[in-house]
Amino acid sequence: MAAWMHSKRWKPAAEPARRPALARLGVDDAALRRAVRAGVLQPARGLYALPAASQDLVAALRTGSF
């Protein structure tokens, strides 16, 4: 996985990250597409989470019931 996924400024296991926050870390669209193909979850448009993220939270984000 890309180094940005393990940045100390992003706590991926605790919370999903929004696209603008990842852009501030230097992540471009191509890197996000590669990350999703490699297993990073995209529960909603513009949101990204590692597979270690809470499945309850990811499900809530997918359904919009957060």
N, C-alpha and C positions, 0 to 999 in steps of 0.2 A: 504494500500500500504506500501511497505517497507520503512524503515527510510531513506535509501540512496536516494530515489526519492525526498526527501525533504531536501537534503544536501544543505548547503549554497554555496558550491563550484560548484554545478550543478544548472543552471537556466533553469529548464525543460520547463517552459512556453515560454521562449524566444528562446531557441535553442535546437535541438536534441543533444543527447550525443552519442559519439562513444564508442564502447566496450572497447578499451584500457583505456579511461578516467574513465569509470565506474569501471574497474578492479583496477585502482589506488585508488578508493574510497572503495575498499574491496568487490565489487559485484562479485559474482561467477556466472558461467553459470546456475546453478540450480535456483538461485534467479532471473536471467533474464527470464528464461522460465516461472517461476511462475508469474512474473510481466506481461509478455505478455498475459498469460492466464487471468490475472486480469484486463486487459484493457490498458496496456502500448502499444503504437503503435510501430511497427517495419517497418518503411517505406522502408528500404533497409537493406541488410545484414550488420550487425554490427552497425546499427544506431537505437536509441531508443528515443521515445518522449512521453510525457504524452498527454492524449486526449485534454488537454487545449492548446496544441501547435497550432500555426497558421496552419489552414488546407491548405492554399495556399502553405506554405513551405513544409508541409508533402507531398502534391501532387507533388510538384516539385522534391522532393527527390525520390519519388516512380517512377517517369518517367525519372529521370536522367536529367531533364532540369533546373538545378540550376546553 
